[in-house]
Each structure stands twice: as structure tokens, then as C-alpha cells.
Amino acid sequence: MRAWNFTAGPCTLPLEVMEKAQKEFLDYAGMGAGVIEISHRSPQFDAIAKGSEKLLRQLMSIPDNYKVIFLQSGGRGEFAAVPLNLMPEGGVADYFVTGHWSRCAYKECDERFGRAVLHECAVKDENGIVHIDYSRMQVSEGASYAYICFNETVNGIEFDRIPDTGRVPLVADMSSDILTRPVDVSKFGAIIFGVQKNVAPAGMVVAIVREDLIGHARKYCPSILDWKVMSEHDSLYNTPCVFSWYMANLVFEWIKNLGGVEELERRNIEKSQLLYKYIDSSTMYRNTIAPDSRSRVNVVFNLRDEALNKEFLDGAAKHNMLGLKGHKVLGGMRASLYNAMTLDGVKALVAYMDEFAKAHA
Ligand SMILES: *Cc1c(COP(=O)(O)O)cnc(C)c1O
């Protein structure tokens, strides 16, 4: 029996996609071999590579002057690739930090590659409520780019609008909310996302980069992090993570068939509102993020009495629920409601939370 899987990443994938992959696992496209057993230079794999790019372009309405690059560096590898590709030696970039992952990206740049200016943009008010402060997002003189993490997976904080950085290209890490809502790609210089939160099993990261920003990498930038080298080779410079790419293609098809990103946004609003509304109405649970800065995909919450955490998690396991423990840097609880999580799953969670609250009233 499949669990209700609220794990933050790697995480739940659509059942239909898992079943299709299972069916094709031993014999892909009548080849008598699985997709992980064939050459990445075969026409069968080439169809997956080209088809997936085409689908992603459709789903996100990616303008023609943007390259889509499939890489293996992981999210953290791209934290290095961003300055290596966009910032010249001795340059400067602005980091609008709103939580764990934007802070990691800031550190990677600042400690290794150049001057990163830290702007603390998640602000706590006198009642302890956190909100994103867009007025703090000022760019520095001569900045090569400004950097944000669109959805902070650990902290449960998400942008509800795109900050205006004028002529300075905006770079966004969308690892955890890619394809959960429509975004205007043309407002960004680059968008990066690891696939393991909404798209596929771990192993791949995608960079969507405006063409004029490609080709300026530092001399010593490793080839596999150089967006120009990778895009010139159609992301097949080295052996890609074929399974992850194949699964991403299946997920893109799944999204297209269910009505696209607009439909997913509708579902994600419905799912997250159900949970937030319950949390706000209860005396047992608490979320301290302002409504307009709350994540639709990672809902963090604390029990009023933290001594009950273990009992809460043990009870959840008995109710066939996985992955509700918060990230180690934050503690508490976190329910990740990615695209593959159904409304029924969220209803089951709310029912369990209510049962637990009543038992401890
Ligand atoms: C998970 C995550 C990362 C880290 O990705 P890795 O592939 O593990 O390096 C980076 N950014 C965000 C927003 C994430 O959710």
C-alpha cells in the first residue's frame, strides 16, 4: 500500500508515472532493454531528451531566447555555477536571502567566488510573524546578478511576486516550486531547479538561461558547470542521468495531460489553503509566516507543546503518513504538498492532526 508521502525531497511522484515506469522498466520502446540500459546517444534516448525540452518549453511558455540545459551538478553545484557563469573575477552580486537555501547559495558565492552582498529579506515583526520584505531588495552598483530562492523548502516561505531588479538579471532557484504555478520566465535572467522536488528522482538539475548571459564563464569554470559548453552539446556533453531525465519527461507529459501548470496551481492553492486554514483555526498547531509569504508546497508548523513531537510523528506513521518531521535546522513539522500530493492526502493529514489535537486537548 502506498503511504501518504509528505517527504520534502526526494519525494512523492505521481502514481500514474510510477506505474508507467514500472511497466516499461524491463523493456523500453520494444528494445528488449530498459531505458537505464541503453545508450544516451541512441535515437530512443534522443527522443526523450528532445521531447522533454519541448514539453518543458510548452508548460512554462519559455521564450525562444532562453536555453534549457539539463545538468547533473545538483542544486548546490548550480550555487557555484551561477557566479562562475555570470560574475567576472572581482565582481559583485546581490543575494536576497529569505531562508536556508538562499543562504547556502550566498555562502557558496561569498566564500569562494566573489563579493556577495547579503540582504536579509525575511523579516520578523513584533508578533514573531515572518514576511518577505520586498523593499529590502535593492541592487548594488555594478552587480552581475541578483539572486533569490523562489520557495524556501526548509522554511516554508515563498515569493508571491517577482522582485524588480531593473537591468540586473534576476536568478532564481525554483527547485521546490517549479511547475507548481505559472511564472513569467522573461522576468528572469536564469532559473535553476533540481528535479527531485516536483519533477523526477534525484540526479538532474535544469538551468533555463537567457541567451545573452551564456558564454561569459570564467576561464577556470569546469566544463560540466559551463552553461555554454553544456548547451552547445545539447546537454549531452557527458553521460546524463538517463533515468532522472526519462522520469522528468513522463512527469511533463502527466502535467500536460492534466491541464498544465494553471491546473496544478489551482490544486496547490486548494491543498495548501485547506491545511493553513486548519492550522490557523487550531490551538494545537502554529505557523508563524504571514499569509502572503507562505509556501504553497512546504507547509511548516509547530505543535504548541514540542514535547508531543515524537508522539505526533509516531501516530502519523501509524496512519500511513511519511516524512512530516521538519528539517534539522528548523525542527518542528513540515508537510510537503508537491504536485503529486493529492487533495485526499491533505484531507487525511488534516483529519489526523485534528484527531491528535482532540486527544490532547
Ligand atoms: C533541495 C533544494 C536544494 C538542494 O539541492 P541538491 O540537489 O541537494 O544540491 C537547493 N535549493 C532548493 C530550493 C531546494 O529545495
PDBQT file of the ligand as one rigid body, heavy atoms in Angstrom, charges set to zero:
ROOT
HETATM    1  C1  LIG A 401      16.614  20.673  -2.207  1.00  0.00    +0.000 C 
HETATM    2  C2  LIG A 401      16.994  22.023  -2.589  1.00  0.00    +0.000 A 
HETATM    3  C3  LIG A 401      18.302  22.351  -2.952  1.00  0.00    +0.000 A 
HETATM    4  C4  LIG A 401      19.445  21.367  -2.881  1.00  0.00    +0.000 C 
HETATM    5  O1  LIG A 401      19.574  20.600  -3.975  1.00  0.00    +0.000 OA
HETATM    6  P1  LIG A 401      20.725  19.486  -4.066  1.00  0.00    +0.000 P 
HETATM    7  O2  LIG A 401      20.441  18.858  -5.381  1.00  0.00    +0.000 OA
HETATM    8  O3  LIG A 401      20.550  18.551  -2.907  1.00  0.00    +0.000 OA
HETATM    9  O4  LIG A 401      22.043  20.179  -4.021  1.00  0.00    +0.000 OA
HETATM   10  C5  LIG A 401      18.556  23.637  -3.363  1.00  0.00    +0.000 A 
HETATM   11  N1  LIG A 401      17.591  24.576  -3.398  1.00  0.00    +0.000 NA
HETATM   12  C6  LIG A 401      16.326  24.290  -3.027  1.00  0.00    +0.000 A 
HETATM   13  C7  LIG A 401      15.289  25.361  -3.085  1.00  0.00    +0.000 C 
HETATM   14  C8  LIG A 401      15.990  23.013  -2.604  1.00  0.00    +0.000 A 
HETATM   15  O5  LIG A 401      14.727  22.749  -2.235  1.00  0.00    +0.000 OA
ENDROOT
TORSDOF 0
